[in-house]
Amino acid sequence: MKKGEASVAYKLLALNIDGTILKNNGRLPKETKEAVEFVKKKGVYVTLITSRNLLAARKIAKALKLDSMLITFQGAIIGKSLNEKIYEAVIPEERTFNIVQVLENFSCNIRLMHERYSIGNRKKVQKDLVAKTVLSSGDPFFYPTQFVDSLGDVLRDDPLTVPKIDVYFANGKERQEAAAVLREAFPNIEIIMQPNGKMEIVPQGVSKLAGLRRLGNHLGILLNEMVVIGDGIDDIPAIEAAGLGVAMGNAPAEVKKVADWVTRSNEQLGVAYMIKEHFRKQQRPEFLRKLKMKR
């Protein structure tokens, strides 16, 4: 079978959240909910694959009626809930403190993303950037955010391990300088560059693709039996490695370039359109097994 061929029976569908299943206003369209229900009835395991925290992803999974393991914090935590995880990677206390010490020399907004809450510094970077971070972190009731004057002082008194650190820069050159210093000082972290001056720091070996592999190993599903739909630069490795990699119509050109298929944009219900187009003819695995037995 060729990669991306429609006759392959896919067993897992991984969906990015922001810019993919959600519209730009943060709403989850009913057509997307119906499409996910449709594909679940085909016996396909549906998961979310996101840089968001697990509590925010869980809330969206609930709206989609998903009871599956979710790949969250860029793959640092995979689980159904905070009490039921199959994988967790964190940046240790001392390293978190040392990373913050380095970052506090730059003009940036730092958010320590703990599994239950986030702590950020009050430094003014760009108001729209900080507004976007609060918007994308999910419901403040489920995932509260606290702002302090000095993260270094807070961590001195109360050390913290975190799965992810989000950093926002107004100046692109300063972001590059900070990334270079961090890479030199901390070889055991991964740095993910995002649009709009954002940088994400996660433990070594953590990525959306690594998360997919880990979940696949847990479920007994190979990468070539998976469909991945995303719109971000951080989705590229997973889109490339999947059996069928799908880019949203609103994705940057470099994401579309590696995809097997480009669907409509998130505003034009691209996920629902792709699911109906590609999974319409796919039979449930049990049906296919029975057919083989009859032969």
Solvent accessible surface area in square Angstrom, and as a share of the most:
residue,aa,sasa,rsa
1,M,174,0.78
2,K,152,0.64
3,K,108,0.46
4,G,18,0.17
5,E,58,0.26
6,A,68,0.53
7,S,78,0.50
8,V,27,0.16
9,A,36,0.28
10,Y,8,0.03
11,K,76,0.32
12,L,0,0.00
13,L,0,0.00
14,A,0,0.00
15,L,0,0.00
16,N,12,0.06
17,I,0,0.00
18,D,57,0.30
19,G,18,0.18
20,T,3,0.02
21,I,2,0.01
22,L,9,0.05
23,K,58,0.24
24,N,115,0.59
25,N,105,0.54
26,G,42,0.40
27,R,167,0.61
28,L,32,0.16
29,P,16,0.10
30,K,134,0.57
31,E,61,0.27
32,T,3,0.02
33,K,80,0.34
34,E,95,0.43
35,A,0,0.00
36,V,0,0.00
37,E,56,0.25
38,F,57,0.24
39,V,0,0.00
40,K,58,0.24
41,K,134,0.57
42,K,32,0.14
43,G,32,0.31
44,V,6,0.04
45,Y,55,0.21
46,V,3,0.02
47,T,0,0.00
48,L,0,0.00
49,I,1,0.00
50,T,2,0.01
51,S,26,0.17
52,R,28,0.10
53,N,1,0.00
54,L,1,0.00
55,L,41,0.20
56,A,3,0.03
57,A,0,0.00
58,R,52,0.19
59,K,90,0.38
60,I,19,0.10
61,A,0,0.00
62,K,154,0.65
63,A,45,0.35
64,L,4,0.02
65,K,151,0.64
66,L,8,0.04
67,D,106,0.55
68,S,9,0.06
69,M,14,0.06
70,L,0,0.00
71,I,0,0.00
72,T,0,0.00
73,F,0,0.00
74,Q,1,0.00
75,G,0,0.00
76,A,0,0.00
77,I,1,0.00
78,I,0,0.00
79,G,0,0.00
80,K,50,0.21
81,S,40,0.26
82,L,19,0.09
83,N,142,0.73
84,E,84,0.38
85,K,58,0.24
86,I,57,0.29
87,Y,56,0.21
88,E,82,0.37
89,A,17,0.13
90,V,58,0.33
91,I,0,0.00
92,P,56,0.35
93,E,82,0.37
94,E,129,0.58
95,R,64,0.23
96,T,0,0.00
97,F,47,0.19
98,N,54,0.28
99,I,0,0.00
100,V,0,0.00
101,Q,69,0.31
102,V,29,0.17
103,L,0,0.00
104,E,58,0.26
105,N,125,0.64
106,F,28,0.12
107,S,54,0.35
108,C,0,0.00
109,N,3,0.01
110,I,0,0.00
111,R,2,0.01
112,L,0,0.00
113,M,11,0.05
114,H,37,0.16
115,E,26,0.12
116,R,121,0.44
117,Y,69,0.26
118,S,0,0.00
119,I,13,0.07
120,G,0,0.00
121,N,7,0.04
122,R,128,0.47
123,K,86,0.36
124,K,158,0.67
125,V,26,0.15
126,Q,79,0.35
127,K,167,0.71
128,D,80,0.42
129,L,7,0.04
130,V,34,0.19
131,A,61,0.47
132,K,96,0.41
133,T,5,0.03
134,V,63,0.36
135,L,133,0.66
136,S,39,0.25
137,S,9,0.06
138,G,19,0.18
139,D,43,0.22
140,P,95,0.60
141,F,174,0.72
142,F,89,0.37
143,Y,1,0.00
144,P,66,0.42
145,T,43,0.25
146,Q,105,0.47
147,F,63,0.26
148,V,17,0.10
149,D,119,0.62
150,S,33,0.21
151,L,0,0.00
152,G,2,0.02
153,D,78,0.40
154,V,42,0.24
155,L,6,0.03
156,R,142,0.52
157,D,116,0.60
158,D,95,0.49
159,P,73,0.46
160,L,21,0.11
161,T,52,0.30
162,V,0,0.00
163,P,3,0.02
164,K,2,0.01
165,I,0,0.00
166,D,6,0.03
167,V,0,0.00
168,Y,10,0.04
169,F,3,0.01
170,A,61,0.47
171,N,78,0.40
172,G,49,0.48
173,K,148,0.63
174,E,40,0.18
175,R,35,0.13
176,Q,103,0.46
177,E,80,0.36
178,A,0,0.00
179,A,1,0.00
180,A,58,0.45
181,V,66,0.38
182,L,0,0.00
183,R,125,0.46
184,E,151,0.68
185,A,55,0.43
186,F,21,0.09
187,P,100,0.63
188,N,50,0.26
189,I,16,0.08
190,E,59,0.27
191,I,22,0.11
192,I,29,0.15
193,M,48,0.22
194,Q,21,0.09
195,P,82,0.51
196,N,90,0.46
197,G,17,0.17
198,K,34,0.14
199,M,0,0.00
200,E,0,0.00
201,I,0,0.00
202,V,0,0.00
203,P,11,0.07
204,Q,109,0.49
205,G,35,0.34
206,V,3,0.02
207,S,39,0.25
208,K,5,0.02
209,L,28,0.14
210,A,21,0.16
211,G,0,0.00
212,L,0,0.00
213,R,121,0.44
214,R,71,0.26
215,L,0,0.00
216,G,2,0.02
217,N,125,0.64
218,H,101,0.45
219,L,58,0.29
220,G,61,0.58
221,I,20,0.10
222,L,116,0.58
223,L,36,0.18
224,N,93,0.48
225,E,34,0.15
226,M,1,0.00
227,V,0,0.00
228,V,1,0.00
229,I,0,0.00
230,G,0,0.00
231,D,23,0.12
232,G,16,0.16
233,I,61,0.31
234,D,25,0.13
235,D,2,0.01
236,I,29,0.15
237,P,60,0.37
238,A,1,0.00
239,I,0,0.00
240,E,90,0.40
241,A,35,0.27
242,A,0,0.00
243,G,5,0.05
244,L,1,0.01
245,G,0,0.00
246,V,0,0.00
247,A,0,0.00
248,M,0,0.00
249,G,25,0.24
250,N,62,0.32
251,A,7,0.06
252,P,51,0.32
253,A,78,0.61
254,E,87,0.39
255,V,0,0.00
256,K,71,0.30
257,K,174,0.74
258,V,42,0.24
259,A,19,0.14
260,D,58,0.30
261,W,67,0.24
262,V,69,0.40
263,T,8,0.05
264,R,118,0.43
265,S,18,0.11
266,N,6,0.03
267,E,81,0.37
268,Q,111,0.49
269,L,50,0.25
270,G,0,0.00
271,V,2,0.01
272,A,11,0.08
273,Y,68,0.26
274,M,0,0.00
275,I,0,0.00
276,K,86,0.36
277,E,70,0.32
278,H,30,0.13
279,F,1,0.00
280,R,129,0.47
281,K,162,0.69
282,Q,15,0.07
283,Q,84,0.37
284,R,101,0.37
285,P,29,0.18
286,E,67,0.30
287,F,95,0.39
288,L,56,0.28
289,R,136,0.50
290,K,123,0.52
291,L,65,0.32
292,K,143,0.61
293,M,161,0.72
294,K,168,0.71
295,R,219,0.80
